[in-house]
Amino acid sequence: MERIESVAPSTRPIPLSLILMVAFAVHLPLLLMKLPLQSYDANFHIFFASHYVHHWFDPWNAKWYAGFSQTTYPPLPQQWIALLSRILGLDMAYMAVQFAAILLLAVGVYRFSKLWVNERAASLAALASVFVGSESFLVYSAGQLSTTTAAPLYLNALPYLYEWVRHGKWRSFVKGTALFAAAAAAHHATLLFGSMFFAVPVLALVFLERNDGERTSTPSFVIRTVIISLVVGAAIAVVLLPFWIALIHNPVTQTPIPHPSRANYILSPEWGLNYFIIPWGALILVLPFIVIRGSAIVRLRPLLLGFWVAFLIGLGGTTPAGHLLLGRAYEVLTMERFAYWATLLALPFVGLLAAELIDRFRWRAIIGLSIGATLTCGLAVGWVSYHPADAATFKVDSVAAWLDRDGHDKYRYITLGFGNKVARLAILTDASSVDGEWNSGRTLPELNEHGAGSLSNSKYFAKAGLDALRAMLYHADHYGLKWVFVNDPYYDPLLSFAGWRRVDDLEDKTITVWSKEGAPPAVPLNSAQIPPRWQGLMWGTLPFGSSILAILVVLIPEKRWHRRGAVEPSTAAEDVAPGRLVI
């Protein structure tokens, strides 16, 4: 005879304060170690922020591409870095903004998940967000600060969208609009493409529930949806007006640049490991549950559909979904952001499964889930050590010092073999370059006519990269290009053949300096693309102001609400009463 003391599932959620403490324990030490500085794009964001430190109301940046406008990239995270750098310095300010985004993600996942599942499952989903591999991958390996900042803002806005369309609450309308505008100011792509995966399922949920409890008529649903769409669209148009103007006047027409996230992960397993296995981790085991439970419960079907579309696009060239759904944008965007969004959409299902497993298996489930979460997060964090995105020990201080003395900064320069240190060097020196790492900001024909990224990594783009480099060297006089800093002897024969001469060595002769005789001093270029002063004032005011407004309106008290239709976890033992004897 076996006695079951208690099998009744607990409905008590994990306190959000405890979840945030876990986020502190997991990510704060890693950020204090400045681990994200080894990622692909961290220095890029810090470079943009360094410009705002000195030129808050002037988005024209002369340091890359012989001059380009930073209105081509939404500025909110970089402006916050610039502001906080007055106290913390640029590097630690980057860590502070990234940490705030991590904390906001836990809150956003909790609030978004409550639309679909009960509070306990939502709290488990929020706890899982602290360990989700895609977040750690973007933070510590990819360095996509704008994506990891915009997504939490967007998730926090979606419950207000639900409340407005479902119940017509004007307070929710104001809060949602402010958060949507701030999310767009952080990253336009998250809002534009994320709407298909996140907002549409939420609206579909409202439509499915329109006759449950408090009724919502179909005309009311349509009118409220149209109103908030128009108002949010207008707010985003105004907040990012210089961005839209720059996009219209200088559309991205450059030759598509290949990116490994668009590879076929079956034919290229090394990229499948990097862009699928590492970001997903133990969530791969949850995929069958997501499909089965999502298709079986009507209320979860919109969420399943949004997840499934994001999941397929996130597989890059493994499926034709990306090509078919994104069109031309597929050649411009990188696919890891779609995998990230897919994992966020999966978290309500993860919370539901975790609640059911804990109810059924108790401590065995808790231990198993903890191990899976730890391994997922640890693998994504540690991956940067085995697959480094940047040369962590490579210093460019001596190069910056060389450029800033003896009038060397009167001429432009390029680097070869510097990897992701291109942006770090630009932060440290006053000299300007014809190269850079923001592909959408460049307008020079030598770069746009070839399907290659930065000149510094030319050899990795094969013929396209070397053709772009040869074209730039050939037109060196036009751009006042006199200096080439080389950290890879692969490029030495090319420079010698093009008529360049080696003139100096730096960093114990690991970096060589090459010069072009007779090159004229650099003169300002691309002046027709310089934004007028009124655009600079808007750029320095409205995006950052949208975040301040969002903070203020969100602090307005709101009545606590509970989702009546939220999906409850099921348990195989739910019919067994506490204390019942089982023989």
C-alpha positions in Angstrom: 0.0 0.0 0.0 1.4 3.4 -1.1 0.3 6.7 0.4 0.3 9.8 -1.6 0.5 12.7 0.9 -0.3 15.4 -1.6 -0.5 15.5 -5.4 -2.6 18.7 -5.7 -0.6 21.0 -8.0 0.6 24.3 -6.4 -0.7 27.4 -8.1 1.6 29.8 -6.4 3.8 31.8 -8.9 7.5 32.6 -8.3 7.8 36.2 -7.1 9.1 38.5 -9.8 11.5 39.9 -7.4 13.1 36.5 -7.0 13.4 36.1 -10.7 15.2 39.4 -11.0 17.5 38.3 -8.2 18.4 35.2 -10.3 19.1 37.5 -13.3 21.4 39.5 -11.0 23.2 36.4 -9.9 23.6 34.9 -13.4 24.4 37.9 -15.6 25.8 40.7 -13.4 29.2 39.0 -12.8 29.6 38.3 -16.5 28.8 41.9 -17.4 31.2 43.2 -14.7 33.8 41.0 -16.4 33.0 42.9 -19.6 32.5 39.6 -21.4 30.3 41.2 -24.1 33.3 43.3 -25.3 34.4 40.1 -27.1 31.2 39.9 -29.1 30.8 40.9 -32.8 28.9 44.2 -32.5 29.6 45.5 -28.9 32.4 47.9 -30.1 30.1 49.0 -33.0 27.4 50.2 -30.5 30.1 51.8 -28.2 31.5 53.6 -31.3 28.0 55.1 -32.1 27.6 56.0 -28.4 31.0 57.7 -28.4 29.8 60.0 -31.1 26.7 61.0 -29.1 29.0 61.8 -26.2 30.6 64.7 -28.1 27.9 65.4 -30.7 24.5 64.7 -29.2 22.6 66.9 -31.7 24.8 66.2 -34.7 24.3 62.7 -36.2 26.9 63.3 -38.9 29.9 61.1 -38.2 33.0 61.8 -40.2 35.1 58.8 -38.9 33.7 56.1 -41.2 33.0 56.0 -44.9 34.5 59.5 -45.4 31.4 60.6 -43.5 28.0 59.1 -42.9 24.8 59.8 -40.9 24.0 58.0 -37.8 20.3 58.7 -38.5 20.5 55.5 -40.5 20.3 53.5 -37.2 17.9 54.0 -34.3 19.8 55.6 -31.5 18.1 54.8 -28.2 20.5 52.3 -26.6 23.6 54.2 -27.8 22.2 57.4 -26.4 21.6 55.8 -23.0 25.2 54.5 -23.2 26.5 58.0 -24.0 24.5 59.5 -21.1 25.7 56.9 -18.5 29.2 57.1 -19.8 29.6 60.4 -18.1 29.6 58.5 -14.8 30.6 54.9 -15.7 32.7 55.3 -18.8 31.7 53.9 -22.2 32.5 50.2 -21.6 30.7 50.0 -18.3 27.8 52.1 -19.6 27.3 49.5 -22.3 27.2 46.8 -19.6 24.6 48.8 -17.6 22.3 49.3 -20.6 22.6 45.6 -21.5 21.9 44.6 -17.9 18.8 46.8 -17.8 17.6 45.1 -21.0 18.1 41.6 -19.4 16.0 42.6 -16.4 13.3 44.1 -18.6 13.2 40.9 -20.6 12.3 38.9 -17.5 9.5 41.3 -16.7 8.3 41.4 -20.3 8.2 37.7 -20.7 6.2 37.4 -17.4 3.7 39.9 -18.5 3.4 38.6 -22.1 3.1 35.0 -20.9 0.2 35.9 -18.6 -1.8 36.6 -21.8 -1.6 32.9 -22.6 -1.0 30.8 -19.5 -1.7 31.2 -15.7 0.6 33.2 -13.4 2.6 30.3 -12.2 3.5 29.1 -15.7 4.2 32.7 -16.6 6.6 33.1 -13.7 8.4 29.9 -14.8 8.6 31.3 -18.3 10.1 34.5 -16.9 12.6 32.5 -14.9 13.5 30.5 -18.1 14.2 33.8 -19.9 17.2 34.4 -17.6 18.8 31.2 -18.9 17.5 31.1 -22.5 20.4 30.4 -24.9 19.4 32.9 -27.6 19.6 35.8 -25.1 23.1 34.8 -23.9 24.1 34.2 -27.5 23.1 37.7 -28.6 24.5 39.4 -25.5 27.9 37.6 -25.3 28.6 36.4 -28.8 26.7 38.5 -31.3 26.6 41.7 -29.3 23.2 42.8 -30.8 22.4 45.4 -28.2 19.6 47.0 -30.1 17.7 43.7 -30.6 18.1 42.7 -27.0 16.9 46.2 -25.9 13.9 46.6 -28.2 12.5 43.1 -27.6 11.8 43.6 -23.8 10.2 47.0 -24.5 8.0 45.3 -27.1 7.0 42.5 -24.9 6.1 44.9 -22.1 3.9 46.8 -24.5 1.9 43.9 -25.8 -0.2 43.4 -22.6 -1.3 47.0 -22.9 -2.3 46.4 -26.5 -4.4 43.5 -25.3 -6.1 45.5 -22.6 -6.9 48.4 -25.0 -8.3 46.3 -27.8 -10.1 43.9 -25.4 -11.5 46.3 -22.8 -10.9 49.8 -24.3 -8.8 51.0 -21.4 -7.3 54.4 -22.3 -4.6 54.2 -19.7 -3.4 51.0 -21.4 -3.6 52.7 -24.8 -1.3 55.5 -23.6 1.2 53.1 -22.0 1.2 50.8 -24.9 1.8 53.6 -27.4 4.7 55.0 -25.4 6.4 51.6 -25.1 5.9 50.8 -28.8 7.5 54.1 -29.7 10.4 53.5 -27.4 10.9 50.0 -28.8 11.0 51.5 -32.3 13.6 54.1 -31.1 15.7 51.1 -29.9 15.4 49.0 -33.1 13.1 49.5 -36.0 13.4 45.9 -37.3 12.1 44.5 -34.1 8.9 46.5 -34.3 8.4 46.1 -38.1 9.0 42.4 -38.3 8.2 41.5 -34.7 4.6 42.8 -35.3 4.0 39.8 -37.5 5.1 37.3 -34.8 4.0 39.0 -31.6 1.2 41.6 -32.1 -0.8 39.6 -34.6 -1.2 36.6 -32.3 -2.2 39.0 -29.5 -4.9 40.5 -31.7 -6.0 37.1 -32.8 -6.3 36.1 -29.1 -8.6 39.1 -28.4 -10.7 38.1 -31.4 -11.0 34.6 -30.1 -12.0 35.8 -26.6 -14.4 38.6 -27.8 -17.5 36.7 -26.5 -15.9 35.3 -23.3 -16.8 37.1 -20.1 -16.9 40.8 -20.8 -18.0 40.9 -24.5 -16.1 42.8 -27.1 -18.1 43.5 -30.3 -16.4 42.9 -33.6 -16.8 46.6 -34.6 -15.1 47.7 -31.3 -12.3 45.2 -32.0 -11.7 46.6 -35.5 -12.0 50.3 -34.5 -9.6 49.9 -31.5 -7.1 48.0 -33.6 -7.2 50.6 -36.3 -6.9 53.5 -33.8 -3.8 52.1 -32.0 -2.2 51.1 -35.3 -2.6 54.6 -36.7 -1.5 56.4 -33.5 1.5 54.1 -33.0 2.4 54.4 -36.6 2.3 58.2 -36.4 4.3 58.2 -33.2 7.0 56.0 -34.8 7.0 58.2 -37.9 7.7 61.3 -35.9 10.1 59.8 -33.4 12.3 58.3 -36.2 11.5 60.9 -38.9 15.2 61.5 -39.7 15.7 57.8 -40.1 12.8 57.5 -42.6 14.1 60.5 -44.5 17.6 59.0 -44.8 16.1 55.7 -45.9 14.1 57.4 -48.6 16.9 59.5 -49.9 19.6 56.8 -49.7 17.8 53.4 -50.0 19.9 50.3 -49.4 20.7 49.3 -52.9 24.2 47.8 -52.4 25.1 44.3 -53.5 23.9 41.8 -50.9 26.6 40.8 -48.4 26.6 37.1 -47.6 26.1 36.1 -43.9 26.5 32.6 -42.4 23.1 32.9 -40.6 21.5 32.6 -44.1 23.3 29.3 -44.7 21.7 25.9 -45.0 22.4 24.5 -41.5 22.1 20.9 -42.8 24.7 21.4 -45.5 26.8 23.7 -43.2 26.7 22.0 -39.8 29.2 24.4 -38.3 26.8 27.3 -38.8 23.9 25.1 -37.7 25.8 24.6 -34.4 26.4 28.4 -34.1 23.0 29.7 -35.1 20.7 26.8 -34.0 22.1 24.5 -31.4 23.8 27.2 -29.3 20.8 29.6 -29.2 18.2 26.9 -28.7 20.0 24.6 -26.3 17.6 22.4 -24.3 14.6 24.2 -25.9 15.1 21.9 -28.8 13.6 19.1 -26.6 10.5 21.3 -26.0 9.7 21.7 -29.7 7.3 18.6 -29.9 5.4 19.8 -26.8 5.0 23.3 -28.3 3.5 21.9 -31.5 1.3 19.3 -29.8 0.0 21.6 -27.0 -0.2 24.7 -29.2 -2.3 22.9 -31.8 -4.6 21.1 -29.3 -5.7 24.3 -27.4 -7.5 26.9 -29.4 -6.3 29.8 -27.3 -2.7 28.9 -27.9 -2.9 28.5 -31.7 -2.2 32.1 -32.5 0.9 32.0 -30.4 1.9 28.7 -32.0 1.5 30.2 -35.5 3.7 33.3 -34.6 6.3 31.0 -33.1 6.3 28.6 -36.1 6.8 31.4 -38.7 9.6 32.9 -36.7 11.2 29.5 -36.1 11.2 28.7 -39.9 12.7 32.1 -40.8 15.3 31.7 -38.1 16.6 28.5 -39.8 18.1 30.7 -42.5 18.6 29.0 -45.8 17.7 25.6 -44.4 14.1 26.3 -45.5 12.7 28.6 -48.2 10.5 30.4 -45.6 12.9 33.3 -45.3 13.2 34.0 -49.0 9.4 33.7 -49.5 8.3 35.8 -46.6 11.0 38.5 -46.4 11.8 39.0 -50.1 14.6 41.5 -50.6 14.9 42.1 -46.8 16.2 38.5 -46.5 19.5 39.6 -48.2 19.9 42.5 -45.8 18.8 41.0 -42.4 20.7 38.4 -40.4 18.6 35.4 -39.2 19.7 35.0 -35.6 17.3 37.7 -34.5 14.4 35.6 -35.8 15.6 32.6 -33.8 15.8 34.9 -30.8 12.2 36.0 -31.3 11.1 32.4 -31.8 12.6 31.4 -28.4 10.8 34.3 -26.7 7.5 33.1 -28.3 8.3 29.6 -27.1 8.7 30.6 -23.4 5.0 30.6 -22.5 4.9 26.9 -23.6 8.1 26.3 -21.7 6.5 27.7 -18.5 3.4 25.6 -19.1 5.5 22.4 -19.5 7.7 23.2 -16.5 4.7 23.7 -14.3 3.2 20.4 -15.4 6.5 18.5 -14.9 7.0 20.0 -11.4 3.5 19.1 -10.4 4.0 15.6 -11.5 7.6 14.8 -10.7 8.4 17.4 -8.0 12.1 17.6 -7.1 13.2 15.3 -9.9 11.6 17.8 -12.4 13.1 20.8 -10.6 16.6 19.3 -10.7 16.2 18.2 -14.4 14.9 21.6 -15.5 17.7 23.4 -13.5 20.3 21.3 -15.2 18.9 21.9 -18.7 18.6 25.7 -18.0 22.1 25.9 -16.7 23.7 23.9 -19.5 21.7 26.0 -22.1 22.9 29.3 -20.6 26.4 28.1 -19.9 26.9 26.7 -23.4 25.8 30.0 -25.0 28.0 32.1 -22.7 31.0 29.8 -23.0 30.6 29.6 -26.8 32.4 32.9 -27.3 35.6 31.3 -25.9 35.5 28.4 -28.4 34.1 30.5 -31.3 35.5 34.0 -30.6 34.0 36.8 -32.4 36.8 39.2 -31.6 40.5 39.1 -30.8 40.2 39.9 -27.1 43.9 40.4 -26.5 44.5 42.5 -29.6 45.2 46.1 -28.7 44.8 49.1 -31.0 46.0 51.8 -28.6 49.4 52.2 -30.3 47.7 52.5 -33.7 45.4 55.3 -32.4 48.4 57.1 -30.8 50.3 56.9 -34.1 47.4 58.4 -36.1 47.0 61.2 -33.6 50.6 62.5 -33.8 52.7 64.3 -36.3 49.7 65.3 -38.4 48.9 61.7 -39.5 45.2 62.3 -38.9 45.1 64.8 -41.8 44.8 61.7 -44.0 42.3 58.8 -44.0 43.3 55.2 -43.2 42.0 51.7 -43.5 42.9 48.6 -41.5 43.5 45.0 -42.7 43.2 42.0 -40.5 41.8 44.0 -37.5 38.5 42.1 -37.3 36.1 43.8 -34.9 38.7 46.2 -33.6 37.8 48.6 -36.4 35.2 50.2 -34.2 37.5 50.2 -31.1 40.2 52.0 -33.1 37.6 54.6 -34.4 36.7 55.3 -30.7 40.3 56.0 -29.8 41.4 58.2 -32.7 40.4 61.5 -34.3 41.4 60.3 -37.7 38.8 59.2 -40.3 38.5 56.1 -42.4 36.9 55.0 -45.6 36.0 51.7 -44.0 33.5 50.8 -41.2 31.2 48.2 -39.8 27.7 49.7 -40.5 26.9 48.5 -44.0 23.7 50.4 -44.3 25.5 53.7 -43.6 28.0 53.5 -46.4 27.5 55.2 -49.8 31.0 54.8 -51.4 30.7 53.0 -54.8 33.9 51.0 -54.2 32.1 49.4 -51.2 28.5 49.2 -52.5 29.3 47.6 -55.8 30.9 44.5 -54.3 29.1 42.0 -52.0 31.6 42.3 -49.2 31.5 43.7 -45.6 34.3 45.8 -44.1 37.6 46.1 -46.0 39.4 45.0 -42.8 38.0 41.5 -43.4 38.4 41.6 -47.2 39.9 38.1 -47.6 37.0 36.4 -45.9 34.7 37.7 -48.7 36.8 36.0 -51.4 36.8 37.8 -54.8 34.2 40.3 -53.8 36.2 41.5 -50.8 39.5 41.7 -52.6 37.9 43.5 -55.5 36.5 46.1 -53.1 39.9 46.5 -51.5 41.7 46.9 -54.9 39.2 49.5 -56.0 39.6 51.5 -52.8 43.4 51.4 -53.0 43.2 52.5 -56.7 41.1 55.5 -55.8 43.2 56.4 -52.7 44.0 59.9 -53.9 40.3 60.8 -54.3 39.6 60.0 -50.6 42.9 61.3 -49.1 43.7 57.7 -48.2 47.3 57.6 -47.1 47.7 54.9 -44.3 47.0 51.2 -44.3 47.5 49.3 -41.0 48.1 45.6 -41.5 47.7 42.9 -38.9 47.8 40.0 -41.4 50.7 39.4 -43.8 48.3 37.9 -46.3 47.7 41.5 -47.6 51.4 42.4 -48.0 51.8 41.3 -51.6 48.6 43.0 -52.7 49.8 46.3 -51.2 53.3 46.0 -52.7 51.8 45.3 -56.1 49.5 48.3 -55.8 52.4 50.6 -55.1 52.2 51.1 -51.4 55.3 51.3 -49.2 55.9 49.9 -45.7 56.9 52.8 -43.5 56.6 51.7 -39.8 55.9 48.9 -37.4 53.8 48.8 -34.2 53.0 46.4 -31.4 56.4 44.5 -31.6 56.2 44.5 -35.4 52.9 42.6 -35.4 51.2 45.6 -37.1 52.8 47.2 -40.1 52.1 50.7 -41.4 51.9 51.2 -45.2 51.8 54.6 -47.0 50.7 55.9 -50.4 53.2 58.5 -51.6 51.7 61.8 -52.9 48.3 61.2 -51.4 46.6 64.6 -50.7 45.1 65.4 -47.3 41.6 64.3 -46.7 38.8 66.8 -47.5 35.1 66.6 -46.4 33.0 64.4 -48.6 29.4 63.3 -48.9 28.3 66.8 -47.8 24.9 66.4 -49.7 24.0 63.7 -47.2 24.6 65.7 -44.0 21.3 66.0 -42.1 20.1 69.6 -41.6 20.2 71.0 -38.1 16.5 70.4 -37.5 17.0 66.7 -38.0 19.9 66.7 -35.6 17.7 68.4 -33.0 14.9 65.8 -33.5 17.4 63.0 -33.4 18.8 64.2 -30.1 15.4 64.8 -28.5 12.6 62.5 -29.6 14.1 59.0 -29.5 15.6 59.5 -26.1 12.5 61.5 -25.0 10.3 58.5 -26.0 12.1 56.3 -23.4 11.7 58.9 -20.7 8.0 59.2 -21.5 7.6 55.5 -21.5 9.2 55.3 -18.0 6.9 58.0 -16.7 3.6 56.6 -18.0 4.4 53.0 -17.0 4.8 54.3 -13.4 1.2 55.3 -13.4 -0.6 52.8 -11.1 -2.6 50.1 -12.8 -5.2 47.7 -11.4 -3.9 44.2 -11.0 -5.5 42.0 -13.6 -5.8 38.2 -14.1 -6.3 36.5 -17.4 -9.6 34.6 -17.1 -8.9 32.5 -20.1 -5.3 31.7 -19.4 -4.3 28.1 -20.0 -3.8 26.1 -16.8 -1.2 23.4 -16.5 -2.6 19.8 -16.6 -1.3 16.9 -14.5 -1.8 13.2 -14.8 -2.5 13.0 -11.0 -5.0 15.9 -10.9 -7.9 13.6 -10.0 -6.1 12.2 -6.9 -7.1 14.0 -3.8 -4.6 14.9 -1.1 -4.2 12.2 1.5 -6.0 9.6 -0.6 -4.9 6.0 -0.2 -3.8 4.3 -3.4 -3.7 0.5 -3.2 
